[in-house]
Amino acid sequence: MEIGLTIAAFVTAGFVNGFLGFGAGILAMAFMTLSHDVLHAAGLVNVAGLFATTVMAWMLRKHICWREVRAMLPTGLLGVFVGVYLLGSIDGEAMTRVLGATVILIALVYLFKSTPPRIHGRGWGASAGFVGGMLQGAMNVGGPPVVAYVYGRPDPPDVAKATTQCIFLAFGTARALSAYSQGMLTEAIAWDFLAAAPASVVGLVVGMRLSQRLSPERFRRVAWVAFGLLGACLMLT
């Protein structure tokens, strides 16, 4: 029963990540906590998600916007360590709800404003990286600031997805090293990883292929709707 839920969770999460380029971690956690304790679920989502992100980044490597990666990555990694340091001194529940409300607001702006803002400049990228890294280190939810920045730019869908995967890969690696140092990566997680990793890649490939059937305009609308739903999930977590 548990292994079936694990496979279903990571096929679904992989599909969402392949289709949209974000949202897999929160979705996988929602599934996994139905059958596993939170620490086991978090550790498995971390390592299996890191594997799937590596695969996706490699598949889309020709579309990576390295200029934006260079703008976000240094401050993002700094933010991860700041977030880990602040881990015990913040109200995680309140912060998650504020983050969720902010995500919903951003999604509504991009969906319904006739001329949504276009975010440009190295300063914006550095800020998004730092805030995302800090949230990743403190609460393991570093994706929304990065997605809001990258998807708010007028880049093709594959460029947006490839660039976010690079940042998520760096965040996930830093988080995995932290989890390993704290003894959170157990033998049980290693065995579940053998089922979760292939399942996530299967979902990933299917999601990527289906997303290519959408026009860039329709893809962006779907992405912002999903981003708003992600915010709602964060508020209800």
Secondary structure, 3 states (H helix, E strand, C coil): CHHHHHHHHHHHHHHHHHHHCCCHHHHHHHHHCCCCCHHHHHHHHHHHHHHHHHHHHHHCHHHCCHHHHHHHHHHHHHHHHHHHHHHHHCCHHHHHHHHHHHHHHHHHHHHHCCCCCCCCCHHHHHHHHHHHHHHHHHHCCCHHHHHHHHHCCCCCHHHHHHHHHHHHHHHHHHHHHHHHHCCCCCHHHHHHHHHHHHHHHHHHHHHHHHHCCCCHHHHHHHHHHHHHHHHHHHHHC
